[in-house]
Amino acid sequence: MFVWSKRLTGALLGLFVLMLGILLLNKAPDNTSDLTIYTTGWMTLNYLGLIVWVFVWMIDQARMRGKNFWVWLVPFILAPLPTLMLFVLFLQRRIRPSKIG
């Protein structure tokens, strides 16, 4: 893969561990359940991690195929899952050979 590097992966894992530590050390207000706060935070943290992973994967796939990824950035931010599906379909379309001369 072009985009993933040990430095990027280490930084993202470090950020995940830091955010998880903050989540675990954060005390819930008296009127809410600790489990609700922890579960919501855990799901949010994992969702954001997945979004970052998919984003980097999309950049990598576009670079491997010589396509421009940045036109997909705004749709990806607004609706990640449908954009991912359209992106995969776009990359899988059959390329027509060009007629020379």
ZALUMTI-178120 format. One line per 8 residues: number of its first residue (from 1); their letters; for each residue x, y, z of N, C-alpha, C, CB. Coordinates in pm, 1 decimal, decimal comma. Glycine has a CB too. Layout:
! residues N
NUM) A) X:Y:Z:X:Y:Z:X:Y:Z:X:Y:Z  ...;
This chain:
! residues 101
1) MFVWSKRL) 84,0:-118,0:0,0:0,0:0,0:0,0:88,1:123,7:0,0:-95,3:0,1:121,2  47,6:222,7:-75,3:127,0:343,5:-87,5:115,6:434,5:34,6:85,8:418,7:-210,5  -5,0:449,3:87,2:-31,3:553,5:185,8:5,2:510,4:327,1:-176,6:593,3:181,1  -24,4:386,4:364,1:2,5:341,5:500,3:152,1:334,9:523,2:-62,5:204,3:527,2  195,0:388,6:632,9:334,4:379,7:672,6:338,1:345,7:820,8:411,3:512,5:642,5  453,9:302,3:867,5:466,4:269,2:1009,7:444,6:392,2:1095,6:603,7:208,2:1039,3  491,2:506,2:1049,9:475,0:629,7:1126,8:327,5:669,0:1137,2:555,7:743,7:1062,3  255,5:663,4:1025,5:113,0:697,1:1026,6:34,6:598,6:1112,7:56,8:698,5:883,4;
9) TGALLGLF) 62,4:470,6:1096,3:-8,0:369,2:1174,4:20,6:384,8:1323,2:31,7:229,1:1127,8  145,2:408,4:1357,4:180,8:429,3:1497,9:112,8:552,1:1556,7:331,1:442,5:1512,2  108,0:659,7:1479,0:43,0:782,3:1526,5:-107,0:760,2:1546,9:66,5:897,7:1427,0  -171,2:691,2:1452,7:-314,9:665,6:1466,7:-344,2:572,7:1583,8:-370,8:605,6:1337,8  -262,0:470,6:1602,7:-281,5:381,0:1717,9:-256,2:454,8:1849,1:-188,2:258,2:1707,5  -154,8:539,6:1850,6:-128,5:620,1:1970,2:-244,0:712,6:2002,8:-1,9:701,4:1952,1  -300,9:776,0:1899,3:-416,6:863,1:1918,2:-536,4:784,0:1971,1:-453,1:932,8:1786,3  -555,8:663,9:1917,2:-665,5:578,6:1963,7:-647,1:543,7:2111,2:-673,9:449,8:1879,0;
17) VLMLGILL) -526,9:505,1:2150,6:-500,7:469,1:2290,7:-519,8:590,1:2380,8:-357,6:412,6:2307,1  -474,5:706,8:2336,5:-492,5:829,2:2414,8:-640,7:860,4:2433,1:-421,5:947,6:2347,0  -716,4:853,9:2325,2:-860,2:881,4:2334,5:-931,3:777,8:2420,3:-922,7:885,1:2195,2  -888,5:652,1:2411,6:-946,9:547,5:2495,6:-916,0:573,8:2642,4:-894,4:408,8:2454,1  -794,6:616,7:2671,5:-758,5:650,8:2808,9:-842,1:764,9:2862,6:-612,1:686,8:2817,2  -862,0:867,6:2780,8:-947,4:979,6:2822,5:-1089,9:931,6:2846,6:-946,2:1091,8:2716,4  -1137,7:844,3:2759,3:-1273,0:790,4:2774,4:-1286,4:712,3:2905,4:-1308,4:699,9:2654,8  -1188,2:629,1:2936,1:-1196,4:546,9:3056,5:-1179,8:628,3:3184,1:-1091,7:438,4:3051,9;
25) LNKAPDNT) -1101,5:735,4:3179,6:-1078,4:817,3:3298,3:-1185,8:923,4:3319,5:-943,8:883,6:3288,6  -1265,6:947,2:3217,4:-1369,3:1049,2:3225,5:-1482,8:999,7:3315,0:-1422,3:1085,0:3084,3  -1521,3:1079,8:3411,9:-1629,3:1043,0:3503,9:-1761,8:1094,1:3450,5:-1603,0:1099,1:3645,6  -1862,7:1009,5:3451,1:-1996,4:1047,5:3403,7:-2064,7:1138,4:3505,2:-2083,1:921,9:3377,8  -2149,3:1229,4:3457,3:-2228,7:1311,5:3550,1:-2318,4:1222,9:3636,9:-2314,8:1414,3:3471,9  -2364,2:1278,1:3748,6:-2442,0:1199,8:3845,2:-2574,1:1148,9:3790,0:-2468,5:1282,1:3967,1  -2633,1:1218,9:3693,5:-2765,3:1180,1:3647,5:-2762,8:1081,5:3530,8:-2841,7:1302,0:3607,9  -2646,3:1040,1:3484,9:-2639,1:943,3:3375,5:-2559,6:820,7:3419,2:-2575,1:1007,2:3250,0;
33) SDLTIYTT) -2580,4:714,4:3348,5:-2513,2:589,0:3379,6:-2370,9:589,6:3324,6:-2592,1:470,0:3322,8  -2277,0:534,2:3401,4:-2138,7:520,3:3354,2:-2134,3:431,9:3230,7:-2048,3:462,0:3465,0  -2217,0:327,9:3228,7:-2217,4:234,9:3116,3:-2263,7:303,1:2987,8:-2306,9:115,3:3147,1  -2363,1:389,5:2996,3:-2412,9:461,4:2878,3:-2304,3:552,1:2821,1:-2538,1:544,5:2914,1  -2237,7:626,8:2906,6:-2130,6:716,5:2862,2:-2017,1:635,6:2801,0:-2078,2:802,4:2980,1  -1977,2:527,3:2865,2:-1867,3:444,4:2816,7:-1902,8:380,5:2682,7:-1832,4:336,1:2919,7  -2024,2:326,3:2671,5:-2065,2:260,2:2547,1:-2072,2:358,9:2431,4:-2200,9:192,0:2565,2  -2130,3:475,2:2455,4:-2139,6:576,8:2351,3:-2000,8:623,1:2308,1:-2222,4:696,0:2400,1;
41) GWMTLNYL) -1914,5:645,6:2402,6:-1778,1:687,6:2370,6:-1701,2:580,8:2295,5:-1704,0:723,9:2496,8  -1716,9:454,9:2337,1:-1648,1:343,3:2271,5:-1694,9:328,5:2126,5:-1672,3:211,9:2348,9  -1825,1:337,8:2104,5:-1878,3:326,6:1969,1:-1831,4:443,9:1882,1:-2032,1:320,9:1972,4  -1831,3:563,4:1936,5:-1786,7:680,8:1862,3:-1639,3:669,6:1826,0:-1811,4:807,8:1943,6  -1558,4:626,8:1921,0:-1415,6:611,6:1897,5:-1388,1:508,5:1788,5:-1345,0:571,9:2026,4  -1457,1:396,0:1792,4:-1438,5:293,4:1690,3:-1489,9:338,4:1554,9:-1507,9:165,7:1731,5  -1601,0:410,0:1550,6:-1654,3:460,9:1424,9:-1556,4:559,5:1361,4:-1790,9:528,0:1447,5  -1502,3:650,2:1440,8:-1406,0:746,2:1387,5:-1280,3:676,0:1337,2:-1369,2:849,6:1494,2;
49) GLIVWVFV) -1235,9:574,1:1409,5:-1120,3:496,7:1363,6:-1147,6:427,8:1231,1:-1081,3:393,3:1467,9  -1265,7:372,7:1216,7:-1303,3:306,5:1091,7:-1310,9:406,7:977,0:-1437,8:234,4:1107,7  -1365,0:523,7:1003,2:-1375,0:627,5:900,4:-1235,0:669,6:854,0:-1453,6:750,4:954,2  -1141,6:686,0:947,9:-1004,6:722,3:910,7:-942,0:610,8:827,1:-918,8:750,1:1036,9  -962,2:485,2:867,2:-905,3:372,4:793,5:-961,1:367,1:651,0:-934,3:239,9:867,0  -1090,5:382,4:636,2:-1152,7:379,8:503,1:-1103,6:497,2:419,3:-1306,8:383,3:514,5  -1089,2:614,6:480,9:-1040,5:731,9:410,0:-899,8:707,2:354,1:-1040,6:854,1:503,1  -811,1:654,0:435,9:-674,8:626,2:390,6:-676,1:515,9:284,8:-584,5:585,8:509,9;
57) WMIDQARM) -761,9:415,1:301,3:-772,2:308,5:201,6:-817,5:363,7:67,5:-869,0:199,7:249,0  -913,7:456,8:69,1:-961,9:515,9:-55,7:-851,4:595,2:-125,1:-1082,7:606,4:-28,8  -773,0:668,9:-48,5:-659,7:741,8:-106,8:-563,5:643,3:-171,5:-586,5:826,4:0,9  -534,0:534,3:-100,9:-440,9:434,1:-150,8:-491,0:370,4:-280,3:-418,1:326,7:-45,3  -616,8:332,7:-283,9:-672,7:268,6:-402,5:-675,1:363,5:-522,0:-813,3:218,2:-373,4  -707,3:489,0:-496,4:-709,3:587,0:-605,7:-568,7:609,4:-660,4:-769,4:720,8:-557,7  -470,0:615,8:-573,0:-332,0:635,4:-619,9:-282,2:515,3:-698,2:-238,7:662,1:-501,9  -319,6:395,4:-656,5:-275,4:275,2:-728,2:-332,0:272,1:-869,7:-317,6:148,6:-652,1;
65) RGKNFWVW) -450,4:327,0:-888,8:-515,6:322,7:-1019,0:-498,9:452,1:-1098,7:-661,9:293,2:-1001,2  -424,8:547,0:-1043,1:-401,6:672,5:-1113,8:-523,9:760,9:-1122,7:-352,2:644,6:-1250,5  -613,6:751,7:-1026,4:-735,7:833,1:-1024,8:-720,5:946,2:-923,6:-860,2:746,0:-990,8  -801,3:1048,2:-938,8:-800,3:1160,1:-846,7:-894,3:1129,6:-730,9:-840,7:1291,2:-918,0  -842,2:1126,3:-610,7:-925,4:1096,1:-493,4:-995,2:1219,7:-440,2:-841,0:1034,0:-383,3  -934,3:1335,7:-452,7:-982,1:1453,9:-381,5:-1120,8:1499,2:-424,2:-886,0:1565,9:-400,9  -1168,9:1457,2:-541,3:-1306,8:1489,8:-578,9:-1406,5:1412,9:-492,8:-1330,7:1458,8:-727,4  -1362,6:1307,2:-427,1:-1448,2:1225,5:-340,9:-1448,3:1272,7:-196,0:-1404,2:1081,3:-346,8;
73) LVPFILAP) -1366,6:1370,9:-161,7:-1350,7:1412,3:-22,3:-1479,4:1469,1:38,5:-1240,5:1515,4:-12,3  -1540,1:1566,0:-26,5:-1660,7:1628,6:30,2:-1776,2:1527,7:42,6:-1704,7:1748,1:-57,3  -1805,1:1448,2:-62,3:-1910,3:1347,9:-43,4:-1877,3:1248,4:68,1:-1933,6:1272,7:-173,3  -1749,6:1213,7:83,3:-1710,7:1120,4:189,0:-1735,4:1179,3:327,2:-1563,9:1082,1:174,5  -1708,2:1307,4:344,2:-1731,7:1372,9:473,6:-1881,0:1378,1:503,7:-1671,8:1515,7:474,4  -1962,7:1404,4:401,5:-2107,4:1417,4:422,8:-2176,8:1282,5:441,9:-2170,4:1490,2:305,7  -2136,6:1181,0:366,9:-2201,5:1049,1:373,0:-2096,7:941,1:343,0:-2321,9:1040,2:271,4  -2024,4:893,7:444,4:-1912,9:801,7:419,8:-1952,5:669,9:352,7:-1845,3:771,3:548,9;
81) LPTLMLFV) -2055,3:603,5:398,7:-2087,5:470,8:346,1:-2135,6:474,1:200,6:-2193,3:406,1:432,6  -2232,6:558,5:163,9:-2271,8:562,2:21,9:-2157,1:605,9:-69,2:-2390,4:656,5:2,9  -2074,8:699,1:-21,9:-1960,7:742,3:-102,3:-1861,8:628,3:-122,1:-1890,9:861,6:-36,5  -1838,4:550,5:-18,2:-1749,5:435,4:-30,8:-1803,0:336,6:-133,9:-1732,0:366,1:104,7  -1932,8:309,7:-129,7:-1991,5:216,0:-226,3:-1978,8:269,5:-369,4:-2139,8:189,9:-192,5  -2007,3:397,8:-390,1:-1993,8:456,9:-523,6:-1848,2:457,9:-569,4:-2049,9:599,5:-524,6  -1757,0:484,2:-477,1:-1614,5:484,4:-508,8:-1568,7:346,8:-556,1:-1532,8:528,2:-387,0  -1611,4:241,7:-486,8:-1574,0:105,6:-526,0:-1632,6:72,7:-662,9:-1622,3:2,8:-420,5;
89) LFLQRRIR) -1757,9:109,5:-686,0:-1817,2:86,5:-817,8:-1743,6:164,2:-926,6:-1965,0:125,5:-816,9  -1703,5:286,1:-896,7:-1629,5:367,9:-991,7:-1495,5:302,5:-1027,0:-1606,9:508,5:-934,5  -1427,0:248,1:-927,2:-1297,5:185,3:-952,3:-1310,8:52,2:-1025,0:-1223,9:164,8:-822,1  -1425,6:-13,1:-1013,5:-1443,2:-143,8:-1075,8:-1500,4:-136,7:-1216,8:-1532,3:-228,2:-990,6  -1536,2:-19,3:-1262,3:-1595,0:-11,0:-1396,4:-1492,0:-52,8:-1500,4:-1646,3:132,3:-1425,9  -1541,1:-107,9:-1605,2:-1455,1:-158,3:-1712,5:-1396,7:-40,1:-1789,9:-1534,4:-253,0:-1808,0  -1268,7:-45,3:-1812,1:-1200,5:59,8:-1886,5:-1202,3:24,3:-2033,2:-1055,5:79,7:-1836,5  -1251,8:115,5:-2114,4:-1257,8:91,5:-2259,9:-1122,3:126,2:-2320,0:-1372,2:176,1:-2327,9;
97) PSKIG) -1071,8:41,1:-2403,4:-945,8:75,3:-2470,9:-967,1:191,1:-2566,6:-889,1:-46,7:-2546,9  -873,4:282,7:-2569,6:-887,2:397,8:-2657,7:-844,9:360,2:-2799,4:-803,6:516,5:-2605,8  -913,5:418,6:-2894,4:-881,4:393,3:-3035,4:-766,9:485,2:-3076,3:-1006,5:415,7:-3127,4  -664,3:426,6:-3127,8:-547,8:504,1:-3170,5:-554,6:519,7:-3321,8:-413,5:435,2:-3126,7  -549,0:646,4:-3364,6:-542,0:678,9:-3507,4:-661,5:639,6:-3578,5:-427,1:616,3:-3571,0;
